[in-house]
């Protein structure tokens, strides 16, 4: 009887250790995936498709979108101006043109009636319009909704080239 009890306790301990090991490994994986979303280089556009919306007036949706885009770890306050279809976001860090291009493009692709994005950093502000973004991509940007196309037309070129000409088009 005592031998059976110790056997059951031993099996329970082994199972408990196994569960703890698996859960700990999953937490590390989730942590790495979250860190990947902070950079233009490693961001997965597919992970923000859930925030696609016809209307920018849903503050919760647009806030969650920018909470899952690069530099979300520096995201400060947000403001919505429904009359001008303008979204303003404050970042608690210095500007990064790759992030400005990536995040504003993602916002225009996912939020259909958004017309302007104002990104305010500690050293500079950028106002980007939908018209300028569409002009850069030669018209309709709906094709960028496909994560493969977004990676090919936005993410990859941003990483391979300096974004000077690109940012000038976006903020003209």
NUZANU-357986 format. One record per residue: x, y, z of N, C-alpha, C, O in turn; residue in three letters. Coordinates in steps of 0.001 Angstrom, whole numbers, plus 500000, padded with zeros to 6 digits. Layout:
REM residues N
XYZXYZXYZXYZAla;...
REM end
This chain:
REM residues 172
500818498813500000500000500000500000500864501253500000500622502185499233Unk;501876501268500869502758502437500943503550502592499647503817503710499207Unk;503920501479499046504660501518497784503793502119496675504300502878495849Unk;502521501801496639501584502335495654501416503842495838501367504588494859Unk;501329504287497084501189505711497375502395506484496873502243507532496246Unk;503588505979497141504811506660496693504915506646495162505419507598494566Unk;504452505596494543504456505529493078503522506607492503503877507292491543Unk;502343506751493089501383507759492626501957509161492840501844510019491965Unk;502562509390493989503181510697494262504304510974493263504432512097492775Unk;505109509972492958506203510126491987505683510464490596506226511339489922Unk;504636509775490167504045510046488849503451511453488818503607512173487833Unk;502769511843489900502182513179489980503259514255489903503075515268489228Unk;504371514046490584505478515015490536506073515115489139506372516210488664Unk;506240513995488493506776514004487131505824514750486191506270515544485363Unk;504528514501486315503548515204485486503542516702485789503453517518484872Unk;503634517064487049503654518469487441504885519180486879504792520296486369Unk;506022518526486979507257519105486423507137519244484903507576520244484336Unk;506548518250484247506359518305482802505453519446482382505751520153481420Unk;504348519632483094503424520726482792504126522064482993504013522957482154Unk;504843522205484092505573523447484366506590523731483256506719524873482816Unk;507299522720482809508301522878481753507649523341480452508161524242479788Unk;506522522730480087505831523094478853505300524522478938505472525298477999Unk;504662524876480045504123526229480200505231527273480192505069528337479595Unk;506333526990480833507456527924480859508015528125479454508358529246479080Unk;508109527057478678508590527165477302507645527978476439508087528757475596Unk;506336527801476643505352528579475886505439530058476226505314530900475337Unk;505652530392477499505775531792477897506994532432477247506930533589476831Unk;508081531716477154509284532255476501509011532509475024509449533518474472Unk;508286531592474385507968531749472969507062532956472755507284533738471831Unk;506052533115473592505156534259473486505925535547473716505699536532473013Unk;506828535560474685507648536742474951508495537118473751508619538300473432Unk;509081536137473081509891536400471891509024536931470756509435537841470036Unk;507833536372470589506922536858469545506524538304469816506446539106468886Unk;506271538646471071505931540023471421507091540959471110506875542057470596Unk;508310540547471413509488541381471114509665541548469609510096542608469154Unk;509340540518468832509445540606467372508518541669466805508825542270465776Unk;507396541909467457506432542878466966506878544325467200506234545247466699Unk;507951544544467941508413545894468276509289546521467199509556547721467250Unk;509733545749466243510684546227465238510124546064463823509439545086463524Unk;510422547029462963510031546928461554510660545686460942510042545021460111Unk;511851545379461334512601544260460757511925542911461017511927542040460147Unk;511354542738462192510820541427462575509302541410462768508744540385463162Unk;508634542519462497507183542582462699506472541668461704506899541531460558Unk;505390541049462154504560540199461300503225540911461077502381540962461972Unk;503047541450459890501837542208459557500579541364459746499524541889460101Unk;500688540086459515499549539179459648498921539269461042497717539060461196Unk;499724539575462044499236539616463426498377540841463729497744540893464784Unk;498339541823462834497506543006463075496278543048462170495515544013462217Unk;496078542038461363494923542010460464493602542018461234492576542435460697Unk;493619541569462463492401541548463280491865542955463543490707543111463932Unk;492689543972463334492287545349463619491773546082462374491588547299462397Unk;491547545344461305490981545949460092489578546468460414488786545790461069Unk;489289547677459942487997548292460220487662549295459124488550549867458492Unk;486386549495458914485946550507457951486018551910458540486070552896457804Unk;486021551999459874485902553305460525487000553542461560487330552654462346Unk;487556554746461549488617555091462490488073555527463842488853555696464780Unk;486774555715463976486186556224465203486191555251466369485878555647467492Unk;486534553994466139486601553006467207487951553144467914488949552555467497Unk;487963553930468986489217554241469687489900552983470208491126552881470171Unk;489135552050470680489712550817471208490444550039470107491549549542470322Unk;489824549939468937490427549199467826491722549851467345492735549172467181Unk;491692551150467122492888551814466594493996551862467652495178551794467314Unk;493618551977468924494606551929470002495260550547470057496477550437470206Unk;494450549500469936494998548142469927495885547902468707496909547227468806Unk;495497548450467567496344548324466377497735548878466661498738548203466426Unk;497794550106467166499096550720467412499816550093468601501017550299468777Unk;499098549333469414499738548585470499500395547310469988501102546630470731Unk;500162546987468723500746545785468127501610546097466909501966545193466153Unk;501943547352466719502845547769465644504213548110466238504328548278467452Unk;505244548215465409506564548600465913506507549887466739505716550790466466Unk;507356549939467738507481551069468677506311551126469655506132552136470334Unk;505513550065469741504401550086470690504898550218472122504167550678473000Unk;506138549814472355506705549957473692506984551421474044507264551728475203Unk;506914552322473073507111553754473308505806554543473138505812555772473201Unk;504698553842472925503422554491472645502928555239473874502860554697474977Unk;502586556497473647502006557314474705500525557497474450499819556540474132Unk;500060558709474586498634558993474419498238559010472950499071559175472059Unk;496947558834472727496388558910471374495239559901471388494642560175472428Unk;494942560437470201493807561342470035493117561006468720493769560721467715Unk;491796561044468743491007560826467533490235562095467215489583562673468085Unk;490313562522465965489520563649465504488642563115464364489072563047463212Unk;487423562744464703486522562120463727486086563087462630485781562663461515Unk;486056564388462941485651565365461927486660565426460777486276565497459609Unk;487942565397461114488998565456460099489540564083459729490447563977458903Unk;488991563021460337489478561648460135490983561573460386491737560990459608Unk;491393562185461504492794562312461899493050561515463169492303561618464143Unk;494103560728463147494552559981464316495913560528464721496824560603463896Unk;496056560909465986497327561413466504497839560448467559497097560016468442Unk;499116560118467454499761559248468434501043559904468903501804560455468109Unk;501268559839470195502476560401470806503397559242471194502971558281471834Unk;504644559349470801505650558350471161506644558976472133507070560116471952Unk;507004558228473150507950558693474159509374558299473781510078557655474559Unk;509785558688472591511141558403472110511410559295470903510526560011470433Unk;512638559238470413512996559993469214512447559286467979512169558087467997Unk;512301560058466911511662559551465700512513558509464979513734558459465125Unk;511834557695464209512448556680463358511615556646462086510445556263462120Unk;512206557042460963511450557157459715510912555820459225509839555772458624Unk;511637554738459470511115553426459083509814553123459820508865552611459227Unk;509773553438461097508572553199461895507431554096461411506287553648461324Unk;507730555349461100506714556272460601506077555709459333504853555684459206Unk;506897555267458414506401554730457141505624553434457359504511553273456860Unk;506221552524458105505603551209458326504258551357459031503249550830458563Unk;504242552072460156503032552165460959501918552956460260500748552578460327Unk;502284554041459596501248554816458912500688554024457734499482554068457489Unk;501525553311457006501041552485455898500090551418456429499011551208455873Unk;500489550748457498499621549727458103498288550328458526497238549723458311Unk;498324551508459123497094552154459583496161552454458416494961552191458506Unk;496691553000457321495845553329456171495303552074455484494179552072454983Unk;496095551024455464495647549770454859494519549151455686493557548621455129Unk;494636549216456995493688548527457868492466549355458266491390548799458487Unk;492620550664458359491508551535458769491052552296457525491701553255457106Unk;489956551876456949489549552309455609489221553797455466489483554373454410Unk;488658554435456492488308555849456318489297556801456992489052558006457042Unk;490377556294457495491412557135458093492076557960456992492526557406455989Unk;492139559274457173492701560156456150494051560751456530494858561052455651Unk;494313560929457838495580561533458270496056560854459540495266560492460412Unk;497378560692459621498020560194460839499064561218461243499902561618460434Unk;499009561637462490499986562569463045500791561804464083500269561434465134Unk;502069561567463784502945560859464713503876561874465360504677562524464689Unk;503753561995466668504551562968467401505574562239468273505230561453469156Unk;506840562531467990507955561974468746508558563078469603508153564236469494Unk;509509562739470444510123563744471316510942564764470530511167565873471014Unk;511392564408469322512241565313468547511600565826467260512120566762466653Unk;510483565238466828509912565613465539508489565068465415508122564100466080Unk;507699565704464557506344565232464263506193565024462759506838565698461957Unk;505339564091462398505073563785460998503564563722460799502859563074461572Unk;503070564392459767501665564262459376501652563589458013502176564114457031Unk;501045562421457981501000561604456774499547561532456313498645561346457130Unk;499320561677455012497963561603454476497779560342453636498722559820453040Unk;496551559879453610496215558706452802496555558957451330497091558078450655Unk;496243560146450843496517560462449437497985560323449090498318559799448026Unk;498869560777449958500308560661449703500762559205449713501604558807448907Unk;500206558417450622500563556996450690500068556281449435500800555499448829Unk;498835556551449052498297555918447842499098556327446604499335555512445712Unk;499510557587446560500321558051445424501650557298445372502103556926444290Unk;502272557071446512503547556345446560503399554933445989504288554430445302Unk;502261554309446286502037552937445833501288552866444513500895551780444089Unk;501082553999443856500468554002442536498971553776442545498427553190441609Unk;498303554228443579496841554108443605496337553361444809496733553639445940Unk;495463552413444564494778551675445613495767550881446484496599550133445971Unk;495659551058447796496564550346448706495915549090449299496507548438450160Unk;494717548750448852494019547570449370494812546290449111494691545323449865Unk;495613546277448060496405545076447755497422544775448865497884543642449002Unk;497765545805449657498734545622450749498141544879451937498860544548452880Unk;496844544613451905496196543874452976496705542439453049496642541809454105Unk;497199541931451953497805540595451922499169540692452606500018541459452152Unk;499406539937453687500674540033454424501918539792453568502963540396453812Unk;501814538928452584502947538666451702503253539897450855504416540263450682Unk;502220540527450333502398541735449527502908542878450403503774543641449976Unk;502381543006451628502840544049452543504339543882452824505093544855452816Unk;504754542650453069506175542391453342507027542740452125508109543310452265Unk;506544542400450939507299542628449705507362544108449320508402544594448876Unk;506246544822449490506163546212449024506497547254450097506830548393449766Unk;506411546877451373506654547835452445507862547435453280508863548150453317Unk;507766546304453940508786545907454907510158545679454266511158546228454731Unk;510207544897453234511488544577452588512169545820452009513355546023452266Unk;511471546660451240512120547872450722512603548818451828513644549460451688Unk;511848548899452920512269549760454032513592549298454625514418550116455030Unk;513787547997454673514997547443455270516189547504454317517339547506454757Unk;515917547554453022516993547532452034517465548916451607518585549056451115Unk;516639549937451784516970551272451276516815552313452378516135552089453379Unk;517459553451452169517215554565453074515864555170452705515557555317451522Unk;515065555516453688513692555934453403513520557427453081512408557945453187Unk;514585558125452696514504559573452492513447559968451465512578560789451761Unk;513507559400450273512550559746449218511134559343449633510169560070449397Unk;511037558184450246509765557640450687509106558570451712507931558909451574Unk;509853558979452732509290559834453782508924561206453218507935561807453637Unk;509713561695452278509398562986451659508063562926450924507296563888450961Unk;507776561810450256506485561627449572505353561550450602504280562116450394Unk;505594560861451688504551560656452685504146561971453379502979562143453729Unk;505087562890453578504778564092454364504666565372453533504508566459454089Unk;504746565247452212504726566465451372503444567244451521503276568284450884Unk;
REM end
